[in-house]
Amino acid sequence: MNPARTLRALAGAVWLACGWPAAAANGLGGQGAAVARIDGAPLLAFSVETSWRIARAADPAARRGATLDALIANRLLADAARKRFGEAVLSTGQRVGFARDVGIDDQLVSTLRAQYGAEMEQDLRRLPGAGLDSLLHPQAVSEAALDGVFGKPGVLQLDLNLDSAQLAQADKLVLLRFALPHGGDGSITLGDVYRRQNVQGRVALFARERDFMQQQARVQVAARYVLDWSRRRFGTDAVADLRRVLADQGDVQALLRLHGMGDDQHAGSRLLDQLASQVSQAQVRDWYQRHREDFVRIERVRARHIRLPDEATARTVSAALAAGADFATLARRHSVAPSAAAGGALGWVRHEGRPGWLAQLVFAQAEGKASAPVRTPAPPDAQAPWEIVLVEQRVLGYQEASSESVRYVASRALAREMAAAQLAALREQLLRKARIDIITAGTASAGPA
């Protein structure tokens, strides 16, 4: 089983047989209308439309119906993941250091700005000064007030978390006042800024970087404008539904990571470790037979070498070889190794145990071409000879099926296959049990998937 293929399957194929009714696809009832209900909970047209726009940016041939399929599957998988693992486990590794809600809010604002930013800019150009700047009023905060939150400057801080008393004080310190065109007056406090920081941001706050505080306050005002504009344009329920869709997406990605799948397949996974430990030697042998070509290795090589006392001589000999001189002849003339009389012949060098330095150099070379001069490992200031090697023949073989490296690779691959199968089975089970209603022109096509 291909984990990448399973990853794609997890996002769709719910309604491929019946399709998405045309009336629902056209978004009847507006962006705030439900196009589907999943166990009674609505999925709104705005979420599907926005997600489809994102999908088309990556693939112009993306279908709206496939987007609906993916959102339905994500909703069911995310709900199951939250029940099984809890939000704390799922949020581990997502936007390191940011609170879960902050990460989702930031993604929502980023998505809205990316998809509808051009329309927002048109509205902003109608404001005095053609932007938000004229509506912002930075507020001065005294050093004494900052002392009340962060303590005296110059004191080493081992903890960058504010306690309840410090946070209450931070909530009283206004960094920026604003007046959004349709959202009324408001303010951003130091507490607001603190709550939306990761560790790096909190370091900057405790260092009293005032420019950073103001910049973060401005970021929050811009985010509020994006949300205010979107709620007026599409409706509060529509924006809230898109936020849930993004949360679902993040939780499904976390579920994949827990199963050793997703963007970083080399990240640790307890589930993969557990499944890998259960793989039998018979399973390893069977997997090895199916993937034997992945374990081709150099079994032995027949090679020659020329050992030279210094870099200058090595460069001279290397130039002569490049001009077509015979390797064995130059070895007899210049090499300081015991093999010089035999034209530098090393005989057959086998790949076994832990190869020495010269053997490793030989195994790294292509057949039939002299290597560049390579200095023998030694301290920088030590006198060390240089080596030039020539591989005359290579014999390929296969890594032993009983080797530890084969077992490791095979058990991890089999564990990923088992994890992918578990996820696929979970998806199918959830779809069978769920009640999914596809809504069309005021009616519903109801029934389990």
Secondary structure as UniProt FT lines:
FT   HELIX           3..10
FT   TURN            16..18
FT   HELIX           22..25
FT   TURN            26..29
FT   TURN            31..32
FT   STRAND          34..38
FT   TURN            39..40
FT   STRAND          41..44
FT   HELIX           45..58
FT   TURN            60..61
FT   HELIX           64..85
FT   HELIX           87..91
FT   TURN            92..93
FT   TURN            96..97
FT   HELIX           100..124
FT   TURN            125..126
FT   HELIX           128..130
FT   HELIX           133..135
FT   STRAND          136..138
FT   HELIX           143..150
FT   TURN            153..154
FT   HELIX           164..170
FT   TURN            171..172
FT   STRAND          174..180
FT   TURN            181..183
FT   STRAND          184..189
FT   HELIX           190..195
FT   HELIX           199..206
FT   TURN            207..208
FT   HELIX           210..234
FT   HELIX           236..258
FT   TURN            259..260
FT   TURN            265..266
FT   HELIX           270..277
FT   HELIX           281..290
FT   HELIX           292..295
FT   STRAND          296..308
FT   HELIX           311..322
FT   TURN            323..324
FT   HELIX           327..334
FT   HELIX           338..342
FT   TURN            343..344
FT   STRAND          345..350
FT   HELIX           357..363
FT   STRAND          374..375
FT   TURN            380..381
FT   STRAND          386..398
FT   TURN            401..402
FT   HELIX           404..433
FT   STRAND          435..440
FT   TURN            441..442
FT   STRAND          443..445
//
